[in-house]
Amino acid sequence: MDIKQLEAAMHAFVENKGWYAPDSPKPQTPKNLAISLVLEAAEVLEHFQWREETPDKTELAGELADVMLYLLQLASISEIDLGQAVLDKLAKNYTRTWDE
């Protein structure tokens, strides 16, 4: 499945839940999505708190999926082609160095 198919599936889910409705109790604004993205990323960290490996890869997979879904949605409603943004960033990073 490519990124556009994932994006379409994510939008279908959000639409189905009614979260794109103007009167939604969960407005899907860039600010709200950015906050949710960071909160979900923190939940990924919980899997590694006090240990080097997660005890439950299925749960970790679910949290990683949540992060990706919020990232896809934030990029999409911000009119950013996330696939192209990744390629552009990789190209830029090839020219960079990171001093140790």
N, C-alpha and C positions, 0 to 999 in steps of 0.2 A: 504494500500500500504506500502511495507517495504522500507527500506533505499536503497537497491540495485535497486529496481524498480524506485525510485525517481532519483537515480544516472543515470540510463540508460535513463530516460526521459530527464534529464538535458543534457546529452551528445548528444542525438539525436537533441535537440533544437540547441545547440551550433554548431554542425556539419551542420545542416540545414542552419544556418546563415552564414556559411563559415568562422567562427572565428578560426577553427583549421587549416585552410590553411596556408602554410608557408608565403604567402604574405598578410596575413590578416592585416587590419589597426588596429585591436584589438587583438594583440598577447595574447594568453591565457597562460601566464607564471605564475609561482607561485607568483612572485613579483607583477605583475599586478592584479592578482586575490586577493592577500592579501590587496592591496590598495583598490580595489573595495569593498571588504568585509567590511572594516572599513568605507568607505564612505556610504555604505548602512546602516550600524549600526547607523551612525550619523543621517540618515534620520528617523530612528526609534525614536531617541531622540527628533526630532523636533515635534513629535506628543504629547509630554509631556511638551514641553517648556512652562512655565508659568501656568501650570495646572496639576492637579493630575490624570486626566483621558483624554484619547484621545476623541476628538469630532467625529471622523470618524473611526470606527473599520474596515470597509472595506479597507480603505486606509492603516491603520496599518497592516492589514493582508497581503497586497501586499508588504509592506516594509519588513515584517518578512520573507515572501517567498523569496524576493531578497537576504536577508542575508543567508538564508538556501541554496539557489542555489549556491551562491559563496562559501560557506563553503563546500558543497558537492563536488564542482568542484575542489577546492584547495586541499582537502584531496585526491580525486581520482587521480589527476595528480601527486600528491606527493607520490602516492602509500601507502596511509595510510587508513587502514580499520577504518572508522570513528565510526562505531558501536562498534567495539572491543575497540577502543581508549576510547570511553565513558564508557564502562564497566570497563576497566582498571583504569580509573581515579576515577570512583565511588568507586571501591575497595580500592584504595589508600586513598581517602578522608574519608572512614570509620575509618581509623586508625589515622586520624589527629584531632586536636582540634583547635578551633579558640578562642583565649582569647578575652574577651570583653574589 
